[in-house]
Structures are given as structure tokens and as C-alpha cells.
Amino acid sequence: CGLFVGMVLSLQLYYTLAKFGGTAALGTVVALSLFRELGPVVTALLFAGRAGTSMTAEIGLMRATDQLSAMEMMAVDPLAYVVAPRFIAGVIAMPLLACVFNALGILGAHAVGVSWLGLDNGTFWGNMSANVEVWSDLVNGVWKSTVFGAVIALIATFQGYTTPPTSEGVAYATTRTVVSSSIVVLALDFVMTAFLM
């Protein structure tokens, strides 16, 4: 997904920048768009749809088949044994996935901008490295993706843990996970952007 987002971003921005004679800024604009917004947000939406629903379904099925009740009967805390590892995994995995998304997005933008549209390779990389700040751009994107991972994991585990113990309940819980996570990610993105800028 990152590769194709970078490719289409490069294609769209090249012709827009060409109207103003600014095609040399293509690498910078693509990198800033990916690092600040598109990388963390699109990765979070994909993460919610794939990993979030998986977490909800796993925990929900454990609820439906009385595995969580059996743990409680054996004095094993299901929150510590089932929920906490999934939450921690979500917090760790999201920034890593966002970094991979960003890297592939920039490679896709490079392939379209340099190989296809004929932009100079040195101009693409030189302007990008000169204008992208590590702390204000890269670290803020990683910080956003960490928060998104925590929120998605929290929503997914909560929906799975509190789902009604039926197959229909698990299905509704997975749907609620995707919808709630998507809305919260987009709302949090606005709030975090307002505070980080």
C-alpha cells in the first residue's frame, strides 16, 4: 500500500508542481506528506482493519467459548495473560509498520518521479534531505503512529473482551472495532497535528 500511495502521490504532485515551475520540490513534498500525515494515518487504518479485527475476534472467541471464564476459575488474570500482550504488541508494531510504509512510499515516489517522469535523481534526494527535519517531521510521525497503535489496540482488546459470547456478538464487535478505530484515528490525527505543529 505504501508503494502505491507514494507512486500516486508523486504522479499527482508532479503535474501540480509543474504548473508553478516547482517540480524540483517533488521529493520534499512527498516526504513531508508521508512522514507527517499519510504514513501514520493510512498505516493506522490498515492496522485497524487487519490486526485490530484479528485481536477482537481472537479475544471474542475466547469469551464465546468460555476460555476467559476458565482462566478466571484457575486464578489466571485474563487481562494480564491475554489482553496486555496484544496491547503491547500493537504499541510496538504500529511505529515499525509506519516506517516501512514511509520507506516504500518514498521508493514508489522515486520510481515514478525519477524513472518515469524524468526528474533528476540528485534533485529528488537532495531537496528531500535538505528540507525534511528529523525531529519535527520524522519523530512526530513516529509519535503519532505510537499513539494510534495504542488506541487501536485498546479499542480492539476492549471490544473483544466485552463482546457478547455468541458468534453474532463477535461479528458485531469486529465491525465496531474497525469503525471506532477509524473515527478515533482521524480525530486524534487532527488533535495531535494541532498540538505538534
C-alpha positions in Angstrom: 0.0 0.0 0.0 2.8 2.4 0.8 4.4 1.8 -2.5 1.3 2.6 -4.4 0.4 5.6 -2.2 3.9 7.0 -2.9 3.5 6.4 -6.6 0.1 8.1 -7.0 1.2 11.0 -4.7 4.3 11.6 -6.9 2.2 11.4 -10.1 -0.4 13.9 -8.8 2.0 16.3 -7.2 4.4 16.4 -10.2 1.8 17.8 -12.5 0.5 20.2 -9.9 4.1 21.5 -9.1 4.8 21.7 -12.8 2.2 24.5 -13.1 4.3 26.6 -10.8 7.7 25.5 -12.0 8.4 23.7 -8.8 9.0 20.1 -9.9 12.3 20.1 -8.1 10.4 20.1 -4.8 8.6 16.8 -5.6 10.8 14.7 -3.2 10.4 17.2 -0.4 6.6 17.4 -0.7 6.1 13.7 -1.0 8.4 13.0 2.0 6.7 15.6 4.2 3.2 14.3 3.2 4.2 10.8 4.1 6.1 11.4 7.3 3.7 13.9 8.8 0.3 12.6 7.8 -0.3 9.8 5.3 2.2 7.3 6.7 0.8 7.2 10.2 -2.8 7.6 9.3 -3.1 5.2 6.4 -1.0 2.6 8.3 -3.3 3.0 11.3 -6.4 2.5 9.2 -4.8 -0.6 7.6 -3.7 -1.8 11.0 -7.2 -1.4 12.4 -8.7 -3.4 9.6 -6.2 -6.2 9.8 -4.7 -6.5 13.2 -7.4 -4.8 15.2 -10.1 -7.1 13.9 -7.9 -10.1 14.5 -7.3 -9.1 18.1 -11.1 -8.6 18.6 -12.0 -11.8 17.0 -9.4 -13.9 19.0 -10.5 -12.4 22.4 -14.1 -12.5 21.4 -13.9 -16.2 20.5 -12.2 -16.8 23.8 -15.1 -15.1 25.5 -17.7 -17.1 23.5 -16.0 -20.5 24.2 -15.6 -19.7 27.9 -11.8 -19.7 27.8 -11.6 -16.4 29.7 -14.0 -17.7 32.3 -11.9 -20.8 32.7 -8.8 -18.7 33.2 -10.6 -16.7 35.9 -11.6 -20.0 37.6 -7.9 -21.1 37.6 -6.9 -17.7 39.2 -5.2 -16.6 36.0 -5.8 -12.9 35.2 -7.1 -12.8 31.5 -6.2 -9.1 31.3 -2.6 -9.8 32.1 -2.3 -13.0 30.1 -4.5 -12.3 27.0 -5.1 -8.5 26.7 -1.8 -7.0 27.9 0.5 -8.8 25.4 -1.8 -7.8 22.5 -1.9 -4.2 23.6 1.9 -4.0 23.9 2.3 -5.7 20.5 0.1 -3.0 19.0 2.1 -0.2 20.5 5.4 -1.6 19.3 4.2 -2.8 15.8 2.5 0.4 14.6 5.6 2.7 14.5 7.5 0.0 12.8 4.8 -0.5 10.2 4.5 3.2 9.6 8.3 3.4 9.0 8.1 0.6 6.4 5.1 2.4 4.8 7.0 5.6 4.6 10.1 4.0 3.1 8.1 2.2 0.5 6.1 5.3 -0.3 9.3 7.3 -0.9 10.6 4.5 -3.1 7.4 4.5 -5.1 7.6 8.3 -5.5 11.2 8.0 -6.6 10.3 5.3 -9.2 7.5 7.5 -10.7 9.3 10.9 -10.3 12.8 9.9 -11.5 12.3 6.8 -13.6 9.1 7.7 -15.3 8.7 11.5 -15.3 12.4 12.3 -15.8 13.1 14.3 -12.6 16.8 14.5 -11.8 17.8 11.9 -9.1 20.1 14.2 -7.3 17.4 16.9 -7.1 14.9 14.5 -5.8 17.1 13.2 -2.9 19.0 16.5 -2.3 15.9 18.6 -1.8 14.3 16.0 0.4 17.3 15.6 2.7 17.8 19.3 2.9 14.2 20.1 3.9 13.0 17.2 6.0 13.7 17.7 9.7 14.4 14.6 11.8 12.7 15.9 15.0 9.8 17.9 13.6 8.9 15.6 10.8 10.1 12.0 11.4 9.8 11.9 15.1 6.4 13.5 15.1 5.2 10.9 12.6 6.6 8.1 14.8 4.9 9.6 17.9 1.6 9.8 16.1 1.8 6.2 15.0 2.7 5.0 18.5 -0.4 6.8 19.9 -2.5 5.3 17.1 -1.2 1.8 17.8 -2.1 2.2 21.5 -5.6 3.5 20.8 -6.4 0.8 18.2 -5.1 -2.0 20.4 -7.1 -0.6 23.3 -10.3 -0.4 21.3 -9.7 -3.9 19.8 -9.0 -5.6 23.1 -11.9 -3.8 24.8 -14.3 -4.8 22.1 -13.1 -8.4 22.2 -13.2 -8.7 26.0 -16.7 -7.2 26.4 -18.3 -8.9 23.4 -21.5 -11.0 24.0 -20.5 -14.6 24.0 -22.1 -15.5 20.6 -20.9 -15.7 17.1 -23.1 -12.7 16.2 -21.6 -10.8 19.1 -18.1 -11.4 17.8 -19.1 -10.3 14.3 -20.5 -7.1 15.6 -17.5 -6.5 17.9 -15.1 -6.8 14.9 -17.2 -4.3 12.9 -17.3 -1.9 15.9 -13.5 -2.2 16.2 -12.9 -1.0 12.6 -15.5 1.8 12.7 -14.5 3.1 16.2 -10.7 2.8 15.4 -11.1 4.7 12.1 -13.0 7.5 13.6 -10.8 7.9 16.6 -7.6 7.8 14.5 -8.8 10.5 12.2 -10.0 12.7 15.2 -6.7 12.1 17.1 -4.8 13.0 14.0 -6.3 16.4 13.9 -5.8 17.0 17.6 -2.2 15.8 17.5 -1.4 17.8 14.4 -2.8 20.9 16.1 -0.5 20.4 19.1 2.6 19.2 17.3 2.7 21.9 14.7 
